[in-house]
Amino acid sequence: MNYNQKLKEKFQFHPQIRRIAQHRHLPKSIYCQIKEQRIMREARRRKELNRRKHSKPGSVPFVPERRKHIVAVVK
C-alpha cells in the first residue's frame, strides 16, 4: 500500500493518473445498492406518472418528493 501511495505521489501530475485519482471510488456493494435504489425510485416515479395519466384529472394529487418523507408536522 505504501508503494502504491508513493507511485501516486510521484506521478500525480500525469494526466491519466490524475483522472483516475479524481474519481470517487466506492466499494462495489455500495455502488450496486445505489444503482438499485435509483432504479426503484425511477420505477415508483414512472408508476405514479402513469397512474396520474390514466385517472380522472385532479384525483391523484401531485406531492413533491421532499414532502412524501415527512411523517408529521410539529406545531
PDB file of N, H, CA, C and O in Angstrom:
ATOM      1  N   MET A   1       0.830  -1.195   0.000  1.00  0.00           N
ATOM      2  CA  MET A   1       0.000   0.000   0.000  1.00  0.00           C
ATOM      3  C   MET A   1       0.870   1.252   0.000  1.00  0.00           C
ATOM      4  O   MET A   1       0.573   2.229  -0.688  1.00  0.00           O
ATOM      5  N   ASN A   2       1.947   1.210   0.780  1.00  0.00           N
ATOM      6  H   ASN A   2       2.188   0.417   1.339  1.00  0.00           H
ATOM      7  CA  ASN A   2       2.848   2.365   0.805  1.00  0.00           C
ATOM      8  C   ASN A   2       3.485   2.594  -0.561  1.00  0.00           C
ATOM      9  O   ASN A   2       3.623   3.729  -1.018  1.00  0.00           O
ATOM     10  N   TYR A   3       3.868   1.495  -1.199  1.00  0.00           N
ATOM     11  H   TYR A   3       3.756   0.574  -0.827  1.00  0.00           H
ATOM     12  CA  TYR A   3       4.474   1.599  -2.527  1.00  0.00           C
ATOM     13  C   TYR A   3       3.487   2.219  -3.520  1.00  0.00           C
ATOM     14  O   TYR A   3       3.846   3.098  -4.304  1.00  0.00           O
ATOM     15  N   ASN A   4       2.248   1.748  -3.473  1.00  0.00           N
ATOM     16  H   ASN A   4       1.957   1.034  -2.837  1.00  0.00           H
ATOM     17  CA  ASN A   4       1.232   2.314  -4.366  1.00  0.00           C
ATOM     18  C   ASN A   4       1.004   3.790  -4.079  1.00  0.00           C
ATOM     19  O   ASN A   4       0.830   4.588  -5.000  1.00  0.00           O
ATOM     20  N   GLN A   5       1.005   4.151  -2.802  1.00  0.00           N
ATOM     21  H   GLN A   5       1.146   3.502  -2.054  1.00  0.00           H
ATOM     22  CA  GLN A   5       0.814   5.554  -2.424  1.00  0.00           C
ATOM     23  C   GLN A   5       1.965   6.410  -2.948  1.00  0.00           C
ATOM     24  O   GLN A   5       1.736   7.514  -3.444  1.00  0.00           O
ATOM     25  N   LYS A   6       3.200   5.912  -2.844  1.00  0.00           N
ATOM     26  H   LYS A   6       3.385   5.016  -2.442  1.00  0.00           H
ATOM     27  CA  LYS A   6       4.366   6.650  -3.342  1.00  0.00           C
ATOM     28  C   LYS A   6       4.310   6.817  -4.863  1.00  0.00           C
ATOM     29  O   LYS A   6       4.676   7.864  -5.398  1.00  0.00           O
ATOM     30  N   LEU A   7       3.848   5.767  -5.548  1.00  0.00           N
ATOM     31  H   LEU A   7       3.551   4.917  -5.113  1.00  0.00           H
ATOM     32  CA  LEU A   7       3.712   5.879  -7.001  1.00  0.00           C
ATOM     33  C   LEU A   7       2.681   6.945  -7.371  1.00  0.00           C
ATOM     34  O   LEU A   7       2.887   7.720  -8.305  1.00  0.00           O
ATOM     35  N   LYS A   8       1.583   6.977  -6.639  1.00  0.00           N
ATOM     36  H   LYS A   8       1.416   6.348  -5.880  1.00  0.00           H
ATOM     37  CA  LYS A   8       0.562   8.004  -6.892  1.00  0.00           C
ATOM     38  C   LYS A   8       1.125   9.398  -6.671  1.00  0.00           C
ATOM     39  O   LYS A   8       0.853  10.318  -7.442  1.00  0.00           O
ATOM     40  N   GLU A   9       1.922   9.551  -5.596  1.00  0.00           N
ATOM     41  H   GLU A   9       2.143   8.804  -4.969  1.00  0.00           H
ATOM     42  CA  GLU A   9       2.513  10.860  -5.324  1.00  0.00           C
ATOM     43  C   GLU A   9       3.533  11.240  -6.395  1.00  0.00           C
ATOM     44  O   GLU A   9       3.612  12.401  -6.798  1.00  0.00           O
ATOM     45  N   LYS A  10       4.308  10.270  -6.851  1.00  0.00           N
ATOM     46  H   LYS A  10       4.244   9.327  -6.524  1.00  0.00           H
ATOM     47  CA  LYS A  10       5.354  10.542  -7.833  1.00  0.00           C
ATOM     48  C   LYS A  10       4.766  10.958  -9.180  1.00  0.00           C
ATOM     49  O   LYS A  10       5.261  11.882  -9.825  1.00  0.00           O
ATOM     50  N   PHE A  11       3.714  10.273  -9.593  1.00  0.00           N
ATOM     51  H   PHE A  11       3.311   9.522  -9.069  1.00  0.00           H
ATOM     52  CA  PHE A  11       3.141  10.532 -10.913  1.00  0.00           C
ATOM     53  C   PHE A  11       1.810  11.278 -10.829  1.00  0.00           C
ATOM     54  O   PHE A  11       0.964  11.123 -11.710  1.00  0.00           O
ATOM     55  N   GLN A  12       1.613  12.082  -9.785  1.00  0.00           N
ATOM     56  H   GLN A  12       2.301  12.207  -9.070  1.00  0.00           H
ATOM     57  CA  GLN A  12       0.304  12.706  -9.593  1.00  0.00           C
ATOM     58  C   GLN A  12      -0.049  13.720 -10.684  1.00  0.00           C
ATOM     59  O   GLN A  12      -1.222  14.052 -10.856  1.00  0.00           O
ATOM     60  N   PHE A  13       0.945  14.214 -11.418  1.00  0.00           N
ATOM     61  H   PHE A  13       1.898  13.944 -11.279  1.00  0.00           H
ATOM     62  CA  PHE A  13       0.662  15.206 -12.446  1.00  0.00           C
ATOM     63  C   PHE A  13       0.507  14.584 -13.828  1.00  0.00           C
ATOM     64  O   PHE A  13       0.276  15.298 -14.804  1.00  0.00           O
ATOM     65  N   HIS A  14       0.628  13.287 -13.922  1.00  0.00           N
ATOM     66  H   HIS A  14       0.815  12.707 -13.130  1.00  0.00           H
ATOM     67  CA  HIS A  14       0.392  12.601 -15.190  1.00  0.00           C
ATOM     68  C   HIS A  14      -1.115  12.624 -15.450  1.00  0.00           C
ATOM     69  O   HIS A  14      -1.893  12.329 -14.543  1.00  0.00           O
ATOM     70  N   PRO A  15      -1.543  12.964 -16.656  1.00  0.00           N
ATOM     71  CA  PRO A  15      -2.986  13.133 -16.908  1.00  0.00           C
ATOM     72  C   PRO A  15      -3.834  11.898 -16.582  1.00  0.00           C
ATOM     73  O   PRO A  15      -4.921  12.027 -16.020  1.00  0.00           O
ATOM     74  N   GLN A  16      -3.349  10.719 -16.927  1.00  0.00           N
ATOM     75  H   GLN A  16      -2.465  10.614 -17.383  1.00  0.00           H
ATOM     76  CA  GLN A  16      -4.156   9.518 -16.672  1.00  0.00           C
ATOM     77  C   GLN A  16      -4.244   9.204 -15.187  1.00  0.00           C
ATOM     78  O   GLN A  16      -5.301   8.804 -14.701  1.00  0.00           O
ATOM     79  N   ILE A  17      -3.146   9.381 -14.460  1.00  0.00           N
ATOM     80  H   ILE A  17      -2.286   9.707 -14.855  1.00  0.00           H
ATOM     81  CA  ILE A  17      -3.153   9.140 -13.011  1.00  0.00           C
ATOM     82  C   ILE A  17      -4.071  10.157 -12.334  1.00  0.00           C
ATOM     83  O   ILE A  17      -4.834   9.809 -11.433  1.00  0.00           O
ATOM     84  N   ARG A  18      -3.995  11.399 -12.766  1.00  0.00           N
ATOM     85  H   ARG A  18      -3.376  11.682 -13.498  1.00  0.00           H
ATOM     86  CA  ARG A  18      -4.846  12.438 -12.185  1.00  0.00           C
ATOM     87  C   ARG A  18      -6.320  12.128 -12.440  1.00  0.00           C
ATOM     88  O   ARG A  18      -7.156  12.317 -11.556  1.00  0.00           O
ATOM     89  N   ARG A  19      -6.639  11.656 -13.636  1.00  0.00           N
ATOM     90  H   ARG A  19      -5.960  11.502 -14.354  1.00  0.00           H
ATOM     91  CA  ARG A  19      -8.024  11.329 -13.980  1.00  0.00           C
ATOM     92  C   ARG A  19      -8.558  10.206 -13.087  1.00  0.00           C
ATOM     93  O   ARG A  19      -9.692  10.268 -12.613  1.00  0.00           O
ATOM     94  N   ILE A  20      -7.742   9.192 -12.864  1.00  0.00           N
ATOM     95  H   ILE A  20      -6.820   9.141 -13.248  1.00  0.00           H
ATOM     96  CA  ILE A  20      -8.168   8.076 -12.008  1.00  0.00           C
ATOM     97  C   ILE A  20      -8.314   8.537 -10.560  1.00  0.00           C
ATOM     98  O   ILE A  20      -9.256   8.145  -9.870  1.00  0.00           O
ATOM     99  N   ALA A  21      -7.372   9.375 -10.101  1.00  0.00           N
ATOM    100  H   ALA A  21      -6.608   9.693 -10.661  1.00  0.00           H
ATOM    101  CA  ALA A  21      -7.376   9.812  -8.701  1.00  0.00           C
ATOM    102  C   ALA A  21      -8.563  10.712  -8.393  1.00  0.00           C
ATOM    103  O   ALA A  21      -9.020  10.755  -7.250  1.00  0.00           O
ATOM    104  N   GLN A  22      -9.077  11.436  -9.397  1.00  0.00           N
ATOM    105  H   GLN A  22      -8.706  11.401 -10.325  1.00  0.00           H
ATOM    106  CA  GLN A  22     -10.182  12.359  -9.152  1.00  0.00           C
ATOM    107  C   GLN A  22     -11.527  11.652  -9.097  1.00  0.00           C
ATOM    108  O   GLN A  22     -12.521  12.261  -8.702  1.00  0.00           O
ATOM    109  N   HIS A  23     -11.581  10.381  -9.482  1.00  0.00           N
ATOM    110  H   HIS A  23     -10.774   9.887  -9.803  1.00  0.00           H
ATOM    111  CA  HIS A  23     -12.842   9.655  -9.411  1.00  0.00           C
ATOM    112  C   HIS A  23     -13.131   9.271  -7.970  1.00  0.00           C
ATOM    113  O   HIS A  23     -12.219   9.070  -7.168  1.00  0.00           O
ATOM    114  N   ARG A  24     -14.399   9.176  -7.662  1.00  0.00           N
ATOM    115  H   ARG A  24     -15.140   9.339  -8.313  1.00  0.00           H
ATOM    116  CA  ARG A  24     -14.802   8.750  -6.324  1.00  0.00           C
ATOM    117  C   ARG A  24     -14.911   7.231  -6.328  1.00  0.00           C
ATOM    118  O   ARG A  24     -15.736   6.662  -7.044  1.00  0.00           O
ATOM    119  N   HIS A  25     -14.090   6.591  -5.540  1.00  0.00           N
ATOM    120  H   HIS A  25     -13.421   7.053  -4.959  1.00  0.00           H
ATOM    121  CA  HIS A  25     -14.072   5.139  -5.502  1.00  0.00           C
ATOM    122  C   HIS A  25     -14.937   4.649  -4.351  1.00  0.00           C
ATOM    123  O   HIS A  25     -14.768   5.075  -3.209  1.00  0.00           O
ATOM    124  N   LEU A  26     -15.859   3.756  -4.658  1.00  0.00           N
ATOM    125  H   LEU A  26     -15.996   3.410  -5.586  1.00  0.00           H
ATOM    126  CA  LEU A  26     -16.765   3.180  -3.670  1.00  0.00           C
ATOM    127  C   LEU A  26     -16.635   1.666  -3.694  1.00  0.00           C
ATOM    128  O   LEU A  26     -16.273   1.096  -4.723  1.00  0.00           O
ATOM    129  N   PRO A  27     -16.923   1.005  -2.579  1.00  0.00           N
ATOM    130  CA  PRO A  27     -16.998  -0.448  -2.620  1.00  0.00           C
ATOM    131  C   PRO A  27     -18.100  -0.896  -3.575  1.00  0.00           C
ATOM    132  O   PRO A  27     -19.120  -0.223  -3.725  1.00  0.00           O
ATOM    133  N   LYS A  28     -17.883  -2.018  -4.204  1.00  0.00           N
ATOM    134  H   LYS A  28     -17.055  -2.565  -4.082  1.00  0.00           H
ATOM    135  CA  LYS A  28     -18.809  -2.488  -5.232  1.00  0.00           C
ATOM    136  C   LYS A  28     -20.215  -2.705  -4.683  1.00  0.00           C
ATOM    137  O   LYS A  28     -21.198  -2.426  -5.369  1.00  0.00           O
ATOM    138  N   SER A  29     -20.315  -3.203  -3.446  1.00  0.00           N
ATOM    139  H   SER A  29     -19.516  -3.429  -2.889  1.00  0.00           H
ATOM    140  CA  SER A  29     -21.637  -3.461  -2.869  1.00  0.00           C
ATOM    141  C   SER A  29     -22.417  -2.161  -2.693  1.00  0.00           C
ATOM    142  O   SER A  29     -23.616  -2.118  -2.969  1.00  0.00           O
ATOM    143  N   ILE A  30     -21.751  -1.108  -2.238  1.00  0.00           N
ATOM    144  H   ILE A  30     -20.777  -1.143  -2.014  1.00  0.00           H
ATOM    145  CA  ILE A  30     -22.418   0.184  -2.060  1.00  0.00           C
ATOM    146  C   ILE A  30     -22.816   0.753  -3.416  1.00  0.00           C
ATOM    147  O   ILE A  30     -23.918   1.281  -3.571  1.00  0.00           O
ATOM    148  N   TYR A  31     -21.929   0.648  -4.392  1.00  0.00           N
ATOM    149  H   TYR A  31     -21.034   0.220  -4.266  1.00  0.00           H
ATOM    150  CA  TYR A  31     -22.209   1.159  -5.734  1.00  0.00           C
ATOM    151  C   TYR A  31     -23.443   0.466  -6.322  1.00  0.00           C
ATOM    152  O   TYR A  31     -24.301   1.119  -6.916  1.00  0.00           O
ATOM    153  N   CYS A  32     -23.528  -0.861  -6.154  1.00  0.00           N
ATOM    154  H   CYS A  32     -22.831  -1.391  -5.672  1.00  0.00           H
ATOM    155  CA  CYS A  32     -24.663  -1.618  -6.691  1.00  0.00           C
ATOM    156  C   CYS A  32     -25.951  -1.280  -5.954  1.00  0.00           C
ATOM    157  O   CYS A  32     -27.017  -1.238  -6.567  1.00  0.00           O
ATOM    158  N   GLN A  33     -25.871  -1.036  -4.636  1.00  0.00           N
ATOM    159  H   GLN A  33     -25.005  -1.071  -4.138  1.00  0.00           H
ATOM    160  CA  GLN A  33     -27.063  -0.656  -3.882  1.00  0.00           C
ATOM    161  C   GLN A  33     -27.588   0.699  -4.332  1.00  0.00           C
ATOM    162  O   GLN A  33     -28.798   0.891  -4.459  1.00  0.00           O
ATOM    163  N   ILE A  34     -26.680   1.637  -4.573  1.00  0.00           N
ATOM    164  H   ILE A  34     -25.698   1.481  -4.470  1.00  0.00           H
ATOM    165  CA  ILE A  34     -27.083   2.959  -5.047  1.00  0.00           C
ATOM    166  C   ILE A  34     -27.779   2.830  -6.400  1.00  0.00           C
ATOM    167  O   ILE A  34     -28.803   3.465  -6.648  1.00  0.00           O
ATOM    168  N   LYS A  35     -27.206   1.997  -7.270  1.00  0.00           N
ATOM    169  H   LYS A  35     -26.374   1.481  -7.068  1.00  0.00           H
ATOM    170  CA  LYS A  35     -27.781   1.790  -8.592  1.00  0.00           C
ATOM    171  C   LYS A  35     -29.177   1.183  -8.497  1.00  0.00           C
ATOM    172  O   LYS A  35     -30.094   1.602  -9.204  1.00  0.00           O
ATOM    173  N   GLU A  36     -29.333   0.188  -7.612  1.00  0.00           N
ATOM    174  H   GLU A  36     -28.588  -0.152  -7.038  1.00  0.00           H
ATOM    175  CA  GLU A  36     -30.628  -0.463  -7.429  1.00  0.00           C
ATOM    176  C   GLU A  36     -31.658   0.508  -6.859  1.00  0.00           C
ATOM    177  O   GLU A  36     -32.812   0.506  -7.290  1.00  0.00           O
ATOM    178  N   GLN A  37     -31.257   1.337  -5.898  1.00  0.00           N
ATOM    179  H   GLN A  37     -30.320   1.339  -5.548  1.00  0.00           H
ATOM    180  CA  GLN A  37     -32.165   2.330  -5.323  1.00  0.00           C
ATOM    181  C   GLN A  37     -32.620   3.326  -6.390  1.00  0.00           C
ATOM    182  O   GLN A  37     -33.784   3.726  -6.415  1.00  0.00           O
ATOM    183  N   ARG A  38     -31.705   3.721  -7.261  1.00  0.00           N
ATOM    184  H   ARG A  38     -30.759   3.396  -7.240  1.00  0.00           H
ATOM    185  CA  ARG A  38     -32.051   4.656  -8.336  1.00  0.00           C
ATOM    186  C   ARG A  38     -33.087   4.033  -9.271  1.00  0.00           C
ATOM    187  O   ARG A  38     -34.037   4.699  -9.683  1.00  0.00           O
ATOM    188  N   ILE A  39     -32.902   2.758  -9.604  1.00  0.00           N
ATOM    189  H   ILE A  39     -32.130   2.217  -9.270  1.00  0.00           H
ATOM    190  CA  ILE A  39     -33.846   2.059 -10.476  1.00  0.00           C
ATOM    191  C   ILE A  39     -35.219   1.986  -9.810  1.00  0.00           C
ATOM    192  O   ILE A  39     -36.240   2.219 -10.458  1.00  0.00           O
ATOM    193  N   MET A  40     -35.242   1.659  -8.501  1.00  0.00           N
ATOM    194  H   MET A  40     -34.413   1.470  -7.975  1.00  0.00           H
ATOM    195  CA  MET A  40     -36.512   1.549  -7.786  1.00  0.00           C
ATOM    196  C   MET A  40     -37.218   2.906  -7.703  1.00  0.00           C
ATOM    197  O   MET A  40     -38.437   2.980  -7.853  1.00  0.00           O
ATOM    198  N   ARG A  41     -36.456   3.975  -7.463  1.00  0.00           N
ATOM    199  H   ARG A  41     -35.465   3.914  -7.341  1.00  0.00           H
ATOM    200  CA  ARG A  41     -37.037   5.316  -7.380  1.00  0.00           C
ATOM    201  C   ARG A  41     -37.643   5.725  -8.713  1.00  0.00           C
ATOM    202  O   ARG A  41     -38.737   6.286  -8.762  1.00  0.00           O
ATOM    203  N   GLU A  42     -36.924   5.440  -9.795  1.00  0.00           N
ATOM    204  H   GLU A  42     -36.034   4.984  -9.756  1.00  0.00           H
ATOM    205  CA  GLU A  42     -37.446   5.764 -11.128  1.00  0.00           C
ATOM    206  C   GLU A  42     -38.708   4.964 -11.437  1.00  0.00           C
ATOM    207  O   GLU A  42     -39.635   5.488 -12.055  1.00  0.00           O
ATOM    208  N   ALA A  43     -38.754   3.700 -11.014  1.00  0.00           N
ATOM    209  H   ALA A  43     -38.001   3.274 -10.512  1.00  0.00           H
ATOM    210  CA  ALA A  43     -39.941   2.873 -11.257  1.00  0.00           C
ATOM    211  C   ALA A  43     -41.144   3.428 -10.500  1.00  0.00           C
ATOM    212  O   ALA A  43     -42.246   3.496 -11.043  1.00  0.00           O
ATOM    213  N   ARG A  44     -40.927   3.830  -9.232  1.00  0.00           N
ATOM    214  H   ARG A  44     -40.031   3.775  -8.790  1.00  0.00           H
ATOM    215  CA  ARG A  44     -42.033   4.422  -8.466  1.00  0.00           C
ATOM    216  C   ARG A  44     -42.525   5.704  -9.121  1.00  0.00           C
ATOM    217  O   ARG A  44     -43.730   5.943  -9.201  1.00  0.00           O
ATOM    218  N   ARG A  45     -41.588   6.533  -9.593  1.00  0.00           N
ATOM    219  H   ARG A  45     -40.609   6.339  -9.529  1.00  0.00           H
ATOM    220  CA  ARG A  45     -41.949   7.792 -10.243  1.00  0.00           C
ATOM    221  C   ARG A  45     -42.730   7.535 -11.533  1.00  0.00           C
ATOM    222  O   ARG A  45     -43.728   8.201 -11.810  1.00  0.00           O
ATOM    223  N   ARG A  46     -42.258   6.554 -12.321  1.00  0.00           N
ATOM    224  H   ARG A  46     -41.448   6.013 -12.096  1.00  0.00           H
ATOM    225  CA  ARG A  46     -42.916   6.231 -13.578  1.00  0.00           C
ATOM    226  C   ARG A  46     -44.329   5.702 -13.333  1.00  0.00           C
ATOM    227  O   ARG A  46     -45.262   6.047 -14.058  1.00  0.00           O
ATOM    228  N   LYS A  47     -44.479   4.856 -12.299  1.00  0.00           N
ATOM    229  H   LYS A  47     -43.721   4.576 -11.710  1.00  0.00           H
ATOM    230  CA  LYS A  47     -45.788   4.292 -11.985  1.00  0.00           C
ATOM    231  C   LYS A  47     -46.759   5.391 -11.543  1.00  0.00           C
ATOM    232  O   LYS A  47     -47.932   5.386 -11.917  1.00  0.00           O
ATOM    233  N   GLU A  48     -46.253   6.327 -10.744  1.00  0.00           N
ATOM    234  H   GLU A  48     -45.300   6.330 -10.440  1.00  0.00           H
ATOM    235  CA  GLU A  48     -47.113   7.414 -10.293  1.00  0.00           C
ATOM    236  C   GLU A  48     -47.544   8.294 -11.468  1.00  0.00           C
ATOM    237  O   GLU A  48     -48.696   8.722 -11.540  1.00  0.00           O
ATOM    238  N   LEU A  49     -46.617   8.558 -12.382  1.00  0.00           N
ATOM    239  H   LEU A  49     -45.682   8.210 -12.324  1.00  0.00           H
ATOM    240  CA  LEU A  49     -46.969   9.352 -13.567  1.00  0.00           C
ATOM    241  C   LEU A  49     -48.012   8.631 -14.418  1.00  0.00           C
ATOM    242  O   LEU A  49     -48.942   9.258 -14.925  1.00  0.00           O
ATOM    243  N   ASN A  50     -47.859   7.310 -14.575  1.00  0.00           N
ATOM    244  H   ASN A  50     -47.103   6.801 -14.163  1.00  0.00           H
ATOM    245  CA  ASN A  50     -48.844   6.549 -15.349  1.00  0.00           C
ATOM    246  C   ASN A  50     -50.199   6.547 -14.656  1.00  0.00           C
ATOM    247  O   ASN A  50     -51.236   6.671 -15.308  1.00  0.00           O
ATOM    248  N   ARG A  51     -50.189   6.407 -13.328  1.00  0.00           N
ATOM    249  H   ARG A  51     -49.347   6.306 -12.799  1.00  0.00           H
ATOM    250  CA  ARG A  51     -51.441   6.424 -12.571  1.00  0.00           C
ATOM    251  C   ARG A  51     -52.130   7.777 -12.726  1.00  0.00           C
ATOM    252  O   ARG A  51     -53.348   7.844 -12.888  1.00  0.00           O
ATOM    253  N   ARG A  52     -51.352   8.845 -12.676  1.00  0.00           N
ATOM    254  H   ARG A  52     -50.363   8.791 -12.544  1.00  0.00           H
ATOM    255  CA  ARG A  52     -51.901  10.188 -12.832  1.00  0.00           C
ATOM    256  C   ARG A  52     -52.432  10.400 -14.254  1.00  0.00           C
ATOM    257  O   ARG A  52     -53.450  11.062 -14.458  1.00  0.00           O
ATOM    258  N   LYS A  53     -51.725   9.826 -15.228  1.00  0.00           N
ATOM    259  H   LYS A  53     -50.899   9.287 -15.062  1.00  0.00           H
ATOM    260  CA  LYS A  53     -52.100   9.995 -16.631  1.00  0.00           C
ATOM    261  C   LYS A  53     -53.417   9.286 -16.953  1.00  0.00           C
ATOM    262  O   LYS A  53     -54.203   9.786 -17.757  1.00  0.00           O
ATOM    263  N   HIS A  54     -53.668   8.123 -16.334  1.00  0.00           N
ATOM    264  H   HIS A  54     -53.029   7.717 -15.681  1.00  0.00           H
ATOM    265  CA  HIS A  54     -54.827   7.302 -16.683  1.00  0.00           C
ATOM    266  C   HIS A  54     -55.958   7.404 -15.661  1.00  0.00           C
ATOM    267  O   HIS A  54     -56.832   6.537 -15.622  1.00  0.00           O
ATOM    268  N   SER A  55     -55.953   8.436 -14.845  1.00  0.00           N
ATOM    269  H   SER A  55     -55.243   9.139 -14.876  1.00  0.00           H
ATOM    270  CA  SER A  55     -57.057   8.628 -13.911  1.00  0.00           C
ATOM    271  C   SER A  55     -57.693   9.991 -14.181  1.00  0.00           C
ATOM    272  O   SER A  55     -57.198  10.782 -14.984  1.00  0.00           O
ATOM    273  N   LYS A  56     -58.796  10.238 -13.490  1.00  0.00           N
ATOM    274  H   LYS A  56     -59.198   9.595 -12.837  1.00  0.00           H
ATOM    275  CA  LYS A  56     -59.523  11.479 -13.689  1.00  0.00           C
ATOM    276  C   LYS A  56     -58.649  12.655 -13.264  1.00  0.00           C
ATOM    277  O   LYS A  56     -57.979  12.569 -12.235  1.00  0.00           O
ATOM    278  N   PRO A  57     -58.632  13.740 -14.017  1.00  0.00           N
ATOM    279  CA  PRO A  57     -57.780  14.889 -13.664  1.00  0.00           C
ATOM    280  C   PRO A  57     -58.087  15.406 -12.262  1.00  0.00           C
ATOM    281  O   PRO A  57     -59.243  15.672 -11.931  1.00  0.00           O
ATOM    282  N   GLY A  58     -57.064  15.545 -11.454  1.00  0.00           N
ATOM    283  H   GLY A  58     -56.125  15.329 -11.722  1.00  0.00           H
ATOM    284  CA  GLY A  58     -57.211  16.059 -10.099  1.00  0.00           C
ATOM    285  C   GLY A  58     -57.439  14.998  -9.039  1.00  0.00           C
ATOM    286  O   GLY A  58     -57.365  15.302  -7.849  1.00  0.00           O
ATOM    287  N   SER A  59     -57.717  13.750  -9.435  1.00  0.00           N
ATOM    288  H   SER A  59     -57.778  13.503 -10.402  1.00  0.00           H
ATOM    289  CA  SER A  59     -57.987  12.719  -8.438  1.00  0.00           C
ATOM    290  C   SER A  59     -56.710  12.211  -7.770  1.00  0.00           C
ATOM    291  O   SER A  59     -56.737  11.811  -6.606  1.00  0.00           O
ATOM    292  N   VAL A  60     -55.597  12.224  -8.495  1.00  0.00           N
ATOM    293  H   VAL A  60     -55.575  12.548  -9.441  1.00  0.00           H
ATOM    294  CA  VAL A  60     -54.312  11.825  -7.917  1.00  0.00           C
ATOM    295  C   VAL A  60     -53.464  13.089  -7.808  1.00  0.00           C
ATOM    296  O   VAL A  60     -52.918  13.551  -8.810  1.00  0.00           O
ATOM    297  N   PRO A  61     -53.345  13.659  -6.598  1.00  0.00           N
ATOM    298  CA  PRO A  61     -52.621  14.927  -6.459  1.00  0.00           C
ATOM    299  C   PRO A  61     -51.115  14.746  -6.626  1.00  0.00           C
ATOM    300  O   PRO A  61     -50.568  13.672  -6.378  1.00  0.00           O
ATOM    301  N   PHE A  62     -50.473  15.805  -7.045  1.00  0.00           N
ATOM    302  H   PHE A  62     -50.918  16.678  -7.247  1.00  0.00           H
ATOM    303  CA  PHE A  62     -49.018  15.791  -7.165  1.00  0.00           C
ATOM    304  C   PHE A  62     -48.426  16.168  -5.816  1.00  0.00           C
ATOM    305  O   PHE A  62     -48.676  17.259  -5.304  1.00  0.00           O
ATOM    306  N   VAL A  63     -47.634  15.258  -5.238  1.00  0.00           N
ATOM    307  H   VAL A  63     -47.430  14.371  -5.654  1.00  0.00           H
ATOM    308  CA  VAL A  63     -46.955  15.502  -3.962  1.00  0.00           C
ATOM    309  C   VAL A  63     -45.460  15.512  -4.238  1.00  0.00           C
ATOM    310  O   VAL A  63     -44.923  14.534  -4.758  1.00  0.00           O
ATOM    311  N   PRO A  64     -44.772  16.611  -3.895  1.00  0.00           N
ATOM    312  CA  PRO A  64     -43.324  16.659  -4.133  1.00  0.00           C
ATOM    313  C   PRO A  64     -42.591  15.562  -3.365  1.00  0.00           C
ATOM    314  O   PRO A  64     -43.041  15.116  -2.310  1.00  0.00           O
ATOM    315  N   GLU A  65     -41.464  15.142  -3.910  1.00  0.00           N
ATOM    316  H   GLU A  65     -41.099  15.504  -4.768  1.00  0.00           H
ATOM    317  CA  GLU A  65     -40.693  14.044  -3.314  1.00  0.00           C
ATOM    318  C   GLU A  65     -40.235  14.395  -1.900  1.00  0.00           C
ATOM    319  O   GLU A  65     -40.164  13.512  -1.045  1.00  0.00           O
ATOM    320  N   ARG A  66     -39.928  15.646  -1.642  1.00  0.00           N
ATOM    321  H   ARG A  66     -39.986  16.363  -2.337  1.00  0.00           H
ATOM    322  CA  ARG A  66     -39.483  16.054  -0.309  1.00  0.00           C
ATOM    323  C   ARG A  66     -40.604  15.909   0.718  1.00  0.00           C
ATOM    324  O   ARG A  66     -40.355  15.536   1.865  1.00  0.00           O
ATOM    325  N   ARG A  67     -41.827  16.203   0.310  1.00  0.00           N
ATOM    326  H   ARG A  67     -42.029  16.506  -0.622  1.00  0.00           H
ATOM    327  CA  ARG A  67     -42.961  16.146   1.238  1.00  0.00           C
ATOM    328  C   ARG A  67     -43.409  14.730   1.526  1.00  0.00           C
ATOM    329  O   ARG A  67     -44.057  14.494   2.545  1.00  0.00           O
ATOM    330  N   LYS A  68     -43.084  13.768   0.654  1.00  0.00           N
ATOM    331  H   LYS A  68     -42.557  13.959  -0.175  1.00  0.00           H
ATOM    332  CA  LYS A  68     -43.514  12.387   0.845  1.00  0.00           C
ATOM    333  C   LYS A  68     -42.893  11.773   2.095  1.00  0.00           C
ATOM    334  O   LYS A  68     -43.501  10.902   2.718  1.00  0.00           O
ATOM    335  N   HIS A  69     -41.708  12.205   2.466  1.00  0.00           N
ATOM    336  H   HIS A  69     -41.214  12.912   1.960  1.00  0.00           H
ATOM    337  CA  HIS A  69     -40.986  11.581   3.555  1.00  0.00           C
ATOM    338  C   HIS A  69     -41.277  12.216   4.911  1.00  0.00           C
ATOM    339  O   HIS A  69     -40.778  11.742   5.932  1.00  0.00           O
ATOM    340  N   ILE A  70     -42.080  13.288   4.936  1.00  0.00           N
ATOM    341  H   ILE A  70     -42.485  13.673   4.106  1.00  0.00           H
ATOM    342  CA  ILE A  70     -42.410  13.941   6.197  1.00  0.00           C
ATOM    343  C   ILE A  70     -43.510  13.145   6.883  1.00  0.00           C
ATOM    344  O   ILE A  70     -44.569  12.920   6.298  1.00  0.00           O
ATOM    345  N   VAL A  71     -43.270  12.720   8.111  1.00  0.00           N
ATOM    346  H   VAL A  71     -42.409  12.903   8.586  1.00  0.00           H
ATOM    347  CA  VAL A  71     -44.216  11.880   8.843  1.00  0.00           C
ATOM    348  C   VAL A  71     -45.292  12.742   9.499  1.00  0.00           C
ATOM    349  O   VAL A  71     -46.483  12.467   9.352  1.00  0.00           O
ATOM    350  N   ALA A  72     -44.879  13.781  10.218  1.00  0.00           N
ATOM    351  H   ALA A  72     -43.911  14.004  10.337  1.00  0.00           H
ATOM    352  CA  ALA A  72     -45.828  14.643  10.904  1.00  0.00           C
ATOM    353  C   ALA A  72     -45.214  16.045  11.023  1.00  0.00           C
ATOM    354  O   ALA A  72     -43.995  16.219  11.009  1.00  0.00           O
ATOM    355  N   VAL A  73     -46.103  17.032  11.140  1.00  0.00           N
ATOM    356  H   VAL A  73     -47.093  16.891  11.152  1.00  0.00           H
ATOM    357  CA  VAL A  73     -45.667  18.406  11.316  1.00  0.00           C
ATOM    358  C   VAL A  73     -45.895  18.783  12.768  1.00  0.00           C
ATOM    359  O   VAL A  73     -47.020  18.693  13.258  1.00  0.00           O
ATOM    360  N   VAL A  74     -44.846  19.205  13.466  1.00  0.00           N
ATOM    361  H   VAL A  74     -43.932  19.278  13.068  1.00  0.00           H
ATOM    362  CA  VAL A  74     -44.945  19.591  14.870  1.00  0.00           C
ATOM    363  C   VAL A  74     -45.258  21.069  14.953  1.00  0.00           C
ATOM    364  O   VAL A  74     -44.589  21.899  14.337  1.00  0.00           O
ATOM    365  N   LYS A  75     -46.296  21.387  15.731  1.00  0.00           N
ATOM    366  H   LYS A  75     -46.840  20.712  16.231  1.00  0.00           H
ATOM    367  CA  LYS A  75     -46.685  22.803  15.870  1.00  0.00           C
ATOM    368  C   LYS A  75     -46.058  23.433  17.077  1.00  0.00           C
ATOM    369  O   LYS A  75     -46.279  24.615  17.341  1.00  0.00           O
TER     370      LYS A  75
END
